[in-house]
Amino acid sequence: MVFRSWFSRFSPSSKHIARALFATGARERCSYSAETLAPKRSDRRFPWLAVAVALPSGAAAFDFLHRDPSLCDSSQELHRIERTGSSGLVVQGRHRRAPQELIDELKSICDDNLTFDYEERCFHGKPQSSFHRAVNIPDVVVYPRSEREVSEIVKACSKHKVPIVPYGGATSLEGHILSPCGGVCIDMALMKKIKVLHVKDMDVVVEPGIGWMELNEYLKPYGLFFPLDPGPGASIGGMCATRCSGSLAVRYGTMRDNVISLQQVVLADGGIVKTASRARKSSAGYDLTRLLIGSEGTLGVITEVTLRLQKLPEHSVVAMCQFPTIKDAADVAIATMLSGIQVSRVELLDEVQVKAINLGNGKNLPEVPTLMFEFVGTEANAREQTLLVQKIVGEHNGSDFVYVEDPEAKSELWRIRKEALWACLAMKPDYEAMITDVCVPLSRLAECISKSKIELDASPLVCTVIAHAGDGNFHTFILFDPNNEEHLREAERLNHFMVDTALSMEGTCTGEHGVGSGKMKYLEKELGIQALRTMKKIKTALDPNDIMNPGKLIPPHVCF
């Protein structure tokens, strides 16, 4: 009755805007009530999962309507991003169920390489690596073996206007692979071939399902490697989709800089496009490669990638040092980059993260802010860089500067850095981690981390800081009890605080994790409505039926 009474105040033209307002949850200007979903087998760990209905409050609702003219009831389906009674995010759209005719077509395309098993569909639709959830799960999961099969699958889905969600290593953290509208999940696990290696050209053509770690094992005997190093388990297709980076980005750049061409991309109508040649540089037309890298499956399904490779370094040195404050550590990272020293990695860990590493790995490291460096090149050059950084460290209150050149010692140091998240989770085995990701201009890094650290240290939750300090990108692992409403609200508050702080310093809400459904709410503040409308125009032109990973990246209220 409250809804009908409030809704009846609008003129017919305004009702379209009102519907959009309800669909988007009126950003943060609404109060929320929650109606808990009946728990299914896969939801037992998440009893807080619920669907919320947003009810704007009087004047605030009208103020919002007049304040934001970008809202509209477009022809595209609106995907609601709702909240549970806590801060848990739940994505929901109208379930566009796969009809039997489509199922029959998929069976003829994929043979036995598809599944309707509930547990498998839940696994693909409610990933455990992300605290984001969706009300719906895929109707079917398919496992294509070639770009031809992917093309046929997409053509069939396009004909029936059924959503598609591409699925890679499932290591993404912002709800990229949720299925808010059900539909078809395309798991690329069977497409992991290395198609051709060009040693003299230092490039390789691969299918999207191969992991970066598997690829580097293959390349090692040739003296080559692919320099991007996100989380273990990430696949090349997913890395392209999210425009990932990692600790080596400070020297080698992000995924955008290390993809020469997307040799095969299946668009929303099933057509296959090649974005560029294998040449290292080209001015031939629009840069479709860069358009699709970072598009998160909203414009097409990547089926073949040409990657730029690097020579394995002749020699490397790994160094570690400690600081009295996190600002001192961040200042050294900035000073090192300004010096022109070509470091390979600069990683910052706060005292809480070092404590987690000690507990999880049986180490006895000083529990203070710590920097880790890697220097590569010839033996003489790597040592020279090490000594130059040691001098900078000494000028910024650093201490205990040690470095190692033994291969096993170096591997051990980077192993504990790579397993930092698991060390954190070992501190609170029944907790989950909300992993934040912001990036600021390098000159603002120390200020941003210091300001965030004050808030994190004052929180009742266990929070660790870990940063790719050489390019201004830092993360926090916020440990929370998923069954504790106050924990969830506090974790979300901290996440929002860090994003807001980064944006106030001309930074970004995501340095490398991508937008998915989790970071959409920050894009308008970061980029402006005109940028989002431009993205929407591109999306609508390439995917008029909105079947490619719907409900991701572009906020649902954006139209043009």
SEVEXLUM-465649 format. One line per field, with one value per residue (C-alpha): residue number from 1; x, y, z. Coordinates in nm, 3 decimals, decimal comma, always signed. Each point is the difference from the previous one (the first is absolute). Layout:
<sites>
n: [NUM  ...]
x: [X  ...]
y: [Y  ...]
z: [Z  ...]
</sites>
This chain:
<sites>
n: [1  2  3  4  5  6  7  8  9  10  11  12  13  14  15  16  17  18  19  20  21  22  23  24  25  26  27  28  29  30  31  32  33  34  35  36  37  38  39  40  41  42  43  44  45  46  47  48  49  50  51  52  53  54  55  56  57  58  59  60  61  62  63  64  65  66  67  68  69  70  71  72  73  74  75  76  77  78  79  80  81  82  83  84  85  86  87  88  89  90  91  92  93  94  95  96  97  98  99  100  101  102  103  104  105  106  107  108  109  110  111  112  113  114  115  116  117  118  119  120  121  122  123  124  125  126  127  128  129  130  131  132  133  134  135  136  137  138  139  140  141  142  143  144  145  146  147  148  149  150  151  152  153  154  155  156  157  158  159  160  161  162  163  164  165  166  167  168  169  170  171  172  173  174  175  176  177  178  179  180  181  182  183  184  185  186  187  188  189  190  191  192  193  194  195  196  197  198  199  200  201  202  203  204  205  206  207  208  209  210  211  212  213  214  215  216  217  218  219  220  221  222  223  224  225  226  227  228  229  230  231  232  233  234  235  236  237  238  239  240  241  242  243  244  245  246  247  248  249  250  251  252  253  254  255  256  257  258  259  260  261  262  263  264  265  266  267  268  269  270  271  272  273  274  275  276  277  278  279  280  281  282  283  284  285  286  287  288  289  290  291  292  293  294  295  296  297  298  299  300  301  302  303  304  305  306  307  308  309  310  311  312  313  314  315  316  317  318  319  320  321  322  323  324  325  326  327  328  329  330  331  332  333  334  335  336  337  338  339  340  341  342  343  344  345  346  347  348  349  350  351  352  353  354  355  356  357  358  359  360  361  362  363  364  365  366  367  368  369  370  371  372  373  374  375  376  377  378  379  380  381  382  383  384  385  386  387  388  389  390  391  392  393  394  395  396  397  398  399  400  401  402  403  404  405  406  407  408  409  410  411  412  413  414  415  416  417  418  419  420  421  422  423  424  425  426  427  428  429  430  431  432  433  434  435  436  437  438  439  440  441  442  443  444  445  446  447  448  449  450  451  452  453  454  455  456  457  458  459  460  461  462  463  464  465  466  467  468  469  470  471  472  473  474  475  476  477  478  479  480  481  482  483  484  485  486  487  488  489  490  491  492  493  494  495  496  497  498  499  500  501  502  503  504  505  506  507  508  509  510  511  512  513  514  515  516  517  518  519  520  521  522  523  524  525  526  527  528  529  530  531  532  533  534  535  536  537  538  539  540  541  542  543  544  545  546  547  548  549  550  551  552  553  554  555  556  557  558  559  560]
x: [+0,000  +0,285  +0,152  -0,329  -0,081  +0,345  +0,012  -0,343  +0,133  +0,196  -0,119  +0,021  +0,328  +0,145  -0,093  +0,272  +0,252  -0,152  +0,035  +0,365  +0,040  -0,135  +0,211  +0,324  -0,070  +0,018  +0,371  +0,048  -0,310  -0,237  -0,090  -0,006  -0,204  +0,102  -0,198  +0,220  +0,018  -0,067  +0,352  +0,117  +0,278  +0,270  -0,129  +0,056  +0,324  -0,178  -0,323  +0,016  -0,079  -0,326  -0,190  -0,069  -0,270  +0,105  -0,252  +0,101  -0,098  -0,220  +0,193  +0,328  -0,155  -0,127  +0,332  +0,177  -0,229  +0,061  +0,370  +0,092  -0,147  +0,204  -0,260  -0,235  -0,205  +0,191  -0,100  +0,269  -0,086  +0,102  +0,217  -0,053  +0,293  -0,158  +0,113  -0,089  -0,077  +0,378  +0,239  +0,007  -0,050  -0,254  -0,042  -0,337  -0,150  -0,305  +0,076  +0,024  -0,017  +0,146  -0,293  -0,001  +0,063  +0,324  +0,099  -0,045  +0,218  +0,272  -0,002  +0,051  +0,290  +0,179  -0,093  +0,057  +0,204  -0,275  -0,169  -0,330  +0,121  -0,119  +0,324  +0,206  -0,226  +0,022  +0,377  +0,013  -0,265  +0,097  +0,380  +0,158  +0,288  -0,233  -0,229  -0,246  -0,299  -0,280  -0,357  +0,009  +0,252  +0,066  -0,261  +0,275  +0,380  +0,163  +0,363  +0,090  +0,307  +0,059  -0,083  -0,244  -0,195  +0,007  -0,133  -0,283  -0,088  -0,015  -0,208  -0,251  -0,017  -0,036  -0,293  -0,180  +0,123  +0,145  +0,288  +0,359  +0,262  +0,358  +0,189  +0,379  +0,209  -0,271  +0,255  -0,174  -0,118  -0,266  -0,284  +0,106  -0,129  -0,332  -0,310  -0,261  -0,236  +0,078  +0,079  +0,307  +0,341  +0,281  +0,286  +0,322  +0,177  +0,032  +0,153  +0,352  +0,225  +0,324  -0,059  +0,335  +0,315  +0,210  +0,331  +0,175  -0,295  -0,041  -0,374  -0,237  -0,355  -0,215  -0,359  -0,170  -0,026  +0,372  +0,133  +0,291  +0,195  -0,045  +0,108  +0,318  +0,092  -0,028  +0,206  +0,282  +0,215  -0,003  +0,137  -0,325  -0,283  -0,330  +0,047  -0,349  -0,046  -0,345  -0,138  +0,081  -0,261  -0,080  -0,053  +0,120  -0,355  -0,111  +0,317  -0,082  -0,361  +0,088  +0,312  +0,198  +0,357  +0,188  +0,333  +0,203  -0,213  +0,235  +0,259  -0,199  -0,338  -0,351  -0,190  -0,080  +0,373  +0,071  -0,269  +0,096  -0,329  -0,321  +0,016  -0,354  -0,287  -0,358  -0,242  -0,360  -0,143  +0,242  +0,227  +0,377  +0,231  +0,378  +0,107  +0,354  +0,290  +0,303  +0,215  +0,137  -0,144  -0,278  -0,208  -0,263  -0,341  -0,164  +0,192  -0,250  +0,251  +0,009  -0,377  -0,059  +0,273  -0,175  -0,351  -0,069  -0,192  -0,258  +0,100  +0,116  +0,154  +0,377  +0,107  +0,359  +0,269  +0,346  +0,221  +0,323  +0,278  +0,317  +0,343  +0,060  +0,235  +0,364  +0,028  -0,226  +0,035  -0,279  +0,029  -0,200  +0,006  -0,208  -0,136  -0,146  -0,313  -0,187  +0,047  +0,378  -0,031  -0,227  +0,235  +0,289  -0,206  -0,072  +0,363  +0,121  -0,226  +0,100  +0,367  -0,043  +0,111  -0,172  -0,130  -0,189  -0,226  -0,063  -0,239  -0,109  -0,138  -0,127  +0,075  -0,329  +0,074  +0,352  -0,151  -0,235  +0,297  +0,187  -0,298  -0,088  +0,351  +0,190  +0,221  +0,156  +0,003  -0,007  -0,369  +0,035  -0,076  +0,219  +0,106  +0,103  +0,193  +0,113  +0,278  +0,075  +0,261  +0,359  +0,162  +0,191  -0,302  -0,235  +0,250  +0,055  -0,374  -0,013  +0,267  -0,165  -0,331  +0,178  +0,126  -0,354  -0,131  +0,260  -0,112  -0,362  +0,029  +0,034  +0,188  +0,109  +0,052  +0,080  +0,014  +0,028  +0,114  -0,038  -0,286  -0,165  +0,015  -0,150  -0,280  -0,081  -0,028  -0,237  -0,196  -0,093  -0,100  -0,216  -0,168  -0,069  -0,378  +0,007  +0,219  -0,260  -0,285  +0,196  -0,019  -0,381  -0,088  -0,378  +0,014  -0,009  +0,208  -0,130  +0,285  +0,017  +0,182  +0,073  +0,272  +0,116  +0,262  +0,335  +0,063  -0,319  +0,070  +0,153  -0,281  -0,273  +0,140  +0,065  -0,352  -0,152  +0,221  -0,131  -0,354  +0,100  +0,193  -0,296  -0,236  -0,092  +0,066  +0,338  +0,126  +0,328  +0,155  +0,197  +0,101  +0,157  +0,168  +0,193  -0,316  -0,219  -0,228  -0,089  -0,233  -0,135  -0,120  -0,289  -0,085  -0,363  -0,247  -0,256  -0,268  +0,056  -0,203  +0,215  +0,315  -0,148  -0,103  +0,341  +0,186  -0,209  +0,051  +0,377  -0,008  -0,207  +0,229  +0,308  -0,168  -0,130  +0,346  +0,165  -0,254  +0,058  +0,369  -0,071  +0,035  -0,217  -0,240  +0,179  +0,364  -0,011  -0,300  -0,252  -0,355  -0,233  -0,313  +0,183  +0,165  -0,272  -0,131  +0,327  +0,043  -0,213  +0,195  +0,330  -0,070  -0,311  -0,335  +0,110  +0,273  -0,252  -0,250  +0,274  +0,067  -0,373  -0,014  +0,284  -0,162  -0,339  +0,153  +0,188  -0,254  -0,351  -0,172  +0,217  +0,094  +0,376  +0,064  -0,295  -0,004  +0,376  +0,234  -0,252  -0,232  -0,363  -0,131  +0,218  -0,171  +0,042]
y: [+0,000  +0,238  -0,067  +0,053  +0,322  +0,146  -0,118  +0,145  +0,354  -0,019  +0,097  -0,277  +0,139  +0,027  -0,358  -0,120  +0,191  -0,128  -0,358  +0,063  +0,158  -0,310  -0,223  +0,172  +0,019  +0,381  -0,026  +0,059  +0,216  -0,279  -0,200  -0,375  -0,292  -0,360  -0,307  -0,304  -0,255  -0,364  -0,144  -0,253  -0,249  +0,236  +0,290  -0,158  +0,190  +0,326  +0,020  +0,378  -0,030  +0,181  +0,212  +0,360  +0,236  +0,365  +0,251  +0,364  +0,243  +0,290  +0,315  -0,185  -0,205  +0,305  +0,177  -0,298  +0,001  +0,367  -0,017  -0,279  +0,033  -0,298  -0,244  -0,141  -0,307  -0,116  -0,287  -0,206  -0,201  +0,163  -0,208  +0,080  +0,016  -0,051  -0,032  -0,252  +0,112  +0,022  +0,141  -0,320  +0,082  -0,200  +0,046  -0,078  +0,027  -0,154  -0,367  -0,054  -0,377  -0,213  -0,159  -0,366  +0,081  +0,174  -0,288  -0,242  +0,219  +0,018  -0,379  -0,037  +0,249  -0,119  -0,371  -0,107  +0,306  +0,175  -0,043  +0,076  -0,126  +0,237  -0,008  +0,070  +0,287  +0,143  -0,031  +0,199  +0,252  +0,071  +0,006  -0,046  +0,237  +0,300  +0,132  +0,115  -0,224  -0,028  -0,115  -0,213  -0,257  -0,124  -0,229  -0,200  -0,007  -0,080  -0,094  +0,087  -0,149  +0,253  +0,351  -0,155  -0,154  +0,328  +0,177  -0,252  +0,026  +0,379  -0,006  -0,230  +0,220  +0,311  -0,153  -0,074  +0,319  -0,205  +0,146  -0,124  +0,012  -0,092  -0,191  -0,040  -0,068  +0,134  +0,202  +0,335  +0,185  +0,250  -0,227  -0,022  -0,354  +0,027  -0,090  +0,255  -0,097  -0,373  -0,113  -0,179  -0,011  -0,062  -0,166  +0,020  -0,280  -0,225  +0,278  +0,016  -0,079  +0,180  +0,035  +0,133  +0,144  +0,245  -0,002  +0,250  +0,240  -0,055  -0,058  -0,290  -0,077  -0,170  -0,093  +0,182  -0,287  -0,043  +0,137  +0,242  -0,235  -0,294  +0,222  +0,107  -0,362  -0,070  +0,308  -0,050  -0,237  +0,263  +0,268  +0,198  +0,090  +0,185  +0,277  +0,047  -0,168  +0,041  -0,253  -0,370  -0,169  +0,300  -0,086  +0,204  +0,068  +0,128  +0,206  +0,169  +0,054  +0,174  +0,182  -0,150  +0,072  -0,115  +0,060  +0,015  +0,274  +0,266  -0,118  -0,175  +0,174  -0,143  -0,245  +0,287  +0,036  -0,372  -0,109  +0,046  -0,117  -0,178  -0,237  -0,127  +0,169  -0,121  +0,294  +0,001  -0,111  -0,294  +0,172  -0,043  +0,301  +0,038  +0,322  +0,045  -0,165  -0,153  +0,308  +0,171  +0,335  +0,112  +0,307  -0,197  +0,124  +0,002  -0,181  -0,281  -0,198  +0,264  +0,046  -0,366  -0,033  +0,099  -0,037  -0,287  -0,216  +0,272  +0,042  -0,345  -0,335  -0,020  -0,327  +0,062  +0,240  +0,102  +0,094  +0,199  -0,194  +0,105  -0,156  -0,167  +0,228  -0,102  +0,077  +0,125  +0,123  +0,007  +0,248  +0,067  +0,281  +0,133  +0,339  +0,160  +0,124  -0,093  +0,356  -0,045  -0,320  +0,163  +0,300  -0,234  -0,164  +0,344  +0,115  -0,319  +0,054  +0,369  -0,101  -0,176  -0,339  -0,268  -0,221  -0,312  -0,002  +0,224  -0,162  +0,153  -0,198  +0,157  -0,137  -0,194  -0,177  -0,090  -0,142  -0,214  -0,126  -0,091  -0,193  -0,167  -0,088  -0,050  +0,303  +0,241  +0,324  +0,335  +0,095  +0,351  +0,157  -0,177  +0,056  -0,275  +0,078  -0,198  +0,121  -0,171  +0,029  -0,105  -0,104  +0,328  +0,212  -0,174  +0,045  +0,364  +0,067  -0,177  +0,222  +0,316  -0,095  -0,092  +0,360  +0,136  -0,227  +0,134  +0,356  -0,080  -0,166  -0,348  -0,279  -0,363  +0,020  -0,353  -0,153  -0,352  -0,143  -0,372  -0,134  -0,195  +0,295  +0,232  -0,246  -0,033  +0,377  +0,039  -0,306  +0,155  +0,319  -0,192  -0,194  +0,308  -0,038  -0,361  +0,102  +0,263  -0,249  -0,236  +0,265  -0,030  -0,337  +0,052  +0,350  +0,128  +0,276  +0,308  +0,096  +0,366  +0,146  +0,368  +0,185  +0,362  +0,212  -0,108  +0,333  -0,051  -0,361  +0,068  +0,241  -0,237  -0,302  +0,199  +0,144  -0,343  -0,164  +0,228  -0,116  -0,365  -0,007  +0,155  -0,269  -0,303  -0,220  -0,148  +0,193  -0,041  +0,223  -0,127  +0,219  -0,002  +0,314  +0,076  +0,092  +0,142  -0,305  -0,143  -0,255  -0,082  -0,336  +0,069  -0,314  -0,029  -0,256  -0,050  -0,078  +0,321  +0,293  +0,262  -0,154  +0,019  +0,361  +0,096  -0,177  +0,178  +0,333  -0,043  -0,099  +0,307  +0,225  -0,112  +0,039  +0,343  +0,102  -0,121  +0,183  +0,320  -0,029  -0,043  -0,375  -0,291  -0,234  -0,298  -0,028  -0,356  -0,200  +0,152  +0,126  -0,301  +0,071  +0,108  +0,324  +0,133  +0,238  +0,196  +0,046  +0,310  +0,187  -0,112  +0,042  +0,218  -0,079  +0,086  -0,265  -0,256  +0,099  -0,049  -0,349  -0,071  +0,103  -0,238  -0,280  +0,052  +0,016  -0,328  -0,176  +0,139  -0,285  +0,041  -0,367  +0,038  -0,020  +0,225  +0,200  +0,061  +0,295  +0,264  +0,125  -0,094  +0,357  +0,119  +0,064  +0,236]
z: [+0,000  +0,081  -0,341  -0,188  +0,186  -0,063  -0,361  -0,084  +0,046  -0,321  -0,346  -0,265  -0,133  +0,350  +0,084  -0,235  +0,206  +0,321  -0,116  -0,078  +0,342  +0,169  -0,222  +0,090  +0,371  -0,022  +0,063  +0,368  +0,055  +0,098  +0,306  -0,047  +0,121  -0,064  -0,084  +0,049  -0,276  +0,082  +0,040  -0,256  +0,048  -0,122  +0,215  +0,341  +0,044  -0,082  +0,202  -0,040  -0,373  -0,064  -0,247  +0,100  -0,120  -0,007  +0,131  -0,047  +0,268  -0,110  -0,080  -0,042  -0,278  -0,187  +0,055  -0,154  -0,304  -0,071  +0,086  -0,237  -0,351  -0,120  +0,131  -0,258  -0,076  -0,305  -0,222  +0,167  +0,307  +0,327  +0,229  +0,364  +0,235  +0,337  +0,356  +0,261  +0,355  +0,030  -0,254  -0,201  -0,369  -0,198  -0,374  -0,156  -0,345  -0,163  -0,053  -0,376  +0,018  -0,279  -0,189  -0,094  -0,365  +0,096  +0,229  -0,290  -0,222  +0,266  +0,035  -0,375  +0,009  +0,314  +0,008  +0,362  +0,093  +0,192  +0,335  +0,173  +0,337  +0,273  +0,198  -0,312  -0,100  +0,353  -0,006  -0,323  +0,101  +0,362  +0,007  +0,339  -0,083  +0,015  +0,271  -0,269  -0,070  -0,255  +0,054  -0,316  -0,126  -0,356  -0,153  -0,170  -0,010  -0,335  -0,071  -0,362  -0,165  -0,279  -0,115  -0,248  +0,286  +0,193  -0,308  -0,039  +0,368  -0,015  -0,320  +0,167  +0,311  -0,215  -0,186  +0,327  +0,175  +0,287  +0,208  -0,025  +0,274  -0,103  +0,271  +0,035  +0,307  +0,235  +0,199  -0,056  +0,308  -0,105  -0,110  -0,366  -0,050  +0,181  -0,200  +0,113  -0,284  -0,018  -0,352  -0,134  +0,168  -0,253  +0,187  -0,203  +0,192  -0,309  -0,213  +0,141  -0,295  -0,077  -0,372  -0,119  +0,156  -0,202  +0,186  -0,230  +0,017  +0,374  -0,016  +0,050  -0,116  +0,263  +0,077  +0,288  +0,248  +0,061  +0,328  +0,011  +0,228  -0,241  -0,288  +0,177  +0,074  -0,373  -0,093  +0,251  -0,216  -0,276  +0,232  -0,021  +0,235  +0,010  +0,259  +0,143  +0,338  +0,158  +0,246  -0,048  -0,219  -0,220  -0,367  -0,297  -0,123  +0,338  +0,033  -0,331  +0,102  +0,328  -0,126  +0,286  +0,103  +0,314  +0,168  -0,324  -0,157  +0,133  -0,256  -0,274  +0,003  +0,031  -0,220  -0,235  -0,075  -0,042  -0,246  -0,364  -0,145  +0,081  -0,295  +0,054  +0,184  -0,030  +0,000  +0,123  -0,336  -0,022  -0,252  +0,044  -0,015  -0,003  +0,173  -0,139  -0,180  +0,171  -0,066  +0,311  -0,108  -0,231  -0,082  -0,191  +0,109  +0,341  +0,273  +0,052  +0,203  +0,273  -0,018  +0,079  +0,264  +0,321  -0,146  +0,245  -0,245  -0,070  -0,366  -0,107  +0,091  -0,048  -0,163  -0,117  +0,122  -0,125  +0,295  +0,015  +0,177  +0,182  +0,040  +0,333  +0,196  +0,004  +0,371  +0,278  +0,357  +0,259  +0,287  +0,316  +0,255  +0,290  +0,104  +0,314  -0,184  -0,314  -0,130  +0,016  -0,203  -0,260  -0,025  -0,086  -0,275  -0,148  +0,033  -0,169  -0,301  -0,025  +0,001  -0,333  +0,134  -0,211  +0,278  -0,095  +0,307  +0,301  +0,248  +0,330  +0,297  +0,321  +0,347  +0,018  -0,327  +0,120  +0,319  -0,210  -0,205  +0,317  +0,135  -0,329  -0,115  +0,324  -0,068  +0,246  -0,197  +0,185  +0,025  -0,141  -0,342  -0,255  -0,360  -0,241  -0,320  -0,300  -0,230  -0,333  -0,275  -0,025  +0,327  +0,026  -0,090  +0,246  +0,284  -0,090  +0,018  +0,336  +0,149  -0,132  +0,163  +0,322  +0,013  -0,054  +0,276  +0,240  -0,073  +0,094  +0,341  -0,147  +0,176  -0,030  -0,375  -0,115  -0,345  -0,140  -0,332  +0,069  -0,219  +0,283  +0,239  -0,263  -0,076  +0,369  +0,047  -0,298  +0,106  +0,334  -0,183  -0,248  +0,279  +0,212  -0,028  +0,118  +0,293  +0,094  -0,018  +0,224  +0,272  +0,000  -0,157  +0,018  -0,149  -0,355  -0,156  -0,173  -0,231  -0,095  -0,299  -0,056  -0,186  +0,019  -0,175  +0,139  +0,175  +0,208  +0,101  +0,341  +0,088  -0,117  +0,184  +0,318  +0,004  -0,065  +0,262  +0,275  -0,078  -0,034  +0,328  +0,184  -0,129  +0,214  -0,306  -0,090  -0,304  -0,186  -0,266  -0,296  -0,293  -0,344  +0,122  -0,319  -0,190  +0,276  +0,033  +0,340  +0,152  +0,340  +0,123  +0,237  +0,199  +0,106  +0,129  -0,282  +0,258  +0,197  -0,131  +0,171  -0,147  -0,348  +0,039  +0,138  -0,281  -0,261  +0,178  -0,007  -0,365  -0,086  +0,205  -0,192  -0,339  +0,092  +0,124  -0,322  -0,218  +0,195  -0,096  -0,374  +0,032  -0,106  +0,175  -0,155  -0,096  -0,132  +0,123  -0,241  +0,048  -0,025  +0,200  +0,316  -0,116  -0,233  +0,263  -0,004  -0,375  -0,046  +0,267  -0,152  -0,372  -0,033  -0,158  -0,356  +0,008  +0,123  -0,270  -0,259  +0,140  -0,013  -0,367  -0,084  +0,201  -0,167  -0,350  +0,044  +0,221  -0,070  +0,185  +0,310  +0,017  +0,060  +0,376  +0,088  +0,322  +0,003  -0,047  -0,120  +0,278  -0,074  +0,015  -0,290  -0,332  -0,293]
</sites>
